[in-house]
Amino acid sequence: MTSWFQLVSVFSMLSLLAVGGGSAVLPEMQSLLHEHFNFSQTDFVHAYSVGQIAPGPNMLAVLIMGDMIDGIAGAFIVALAFFIPSSILCLYAGRLWTRIGDTPWRHCLQQALEPISIGLMCSGVYTIAKESLVNWQSCAVALVVGLLLLKTKINPVILILGGGIVGYFCSVIR
């Protein structure tokens, strides 16, 4: 059984570092999960991918990771540790944000945080892509799905499922 304190400490820290959303901490999450729980990069990508299909917030993948680490108790502990600290921080930051109004300081801070958030999200994409894009077929599926997302209004869930089906058939044909 994994130390519940260890689960709480890792996921609550990640919660507070998730500037720009949960995907901003994917590289650090993958590293900490491997270091503390011997969680492989393949397991990480699989848990994250299944979490993307689930309805609701895109970081529900942490529940899957918690379940893989320590069963249903791990999923419950990880859910609380990952979502409560950032929710409390967001509540108080939102109140402060409203209170400072339309000041130059707020405008400057907002302009500084936007590129930081984008950079952190890009690092999350890289973390998932380096394990997932392993051959020309997976690169082709990623490219087609990316172009379809940019050029059409197709529901991303349909694209994810379609990409999974194509990936399955590519692996069977090999």
Buried (B, 14 or more C-beta within 10 A) or exposed (E): EBEBEBBBBBBBBBBEBBEBBBBBBBBBBBBBBBEBBEBEBEBBBBBBBEBBBEEEEEBBBBBBBBBBBBEEBBBBBBBBBBBEBBEEEEEEEEEEEEEEEEEEEBEEEEEEEEEEBEEBBEBBEEBBEEBBBEEEBBEEBBEBBEEBEEEEEEEEEEBBEBBEEBBEEBEEEE
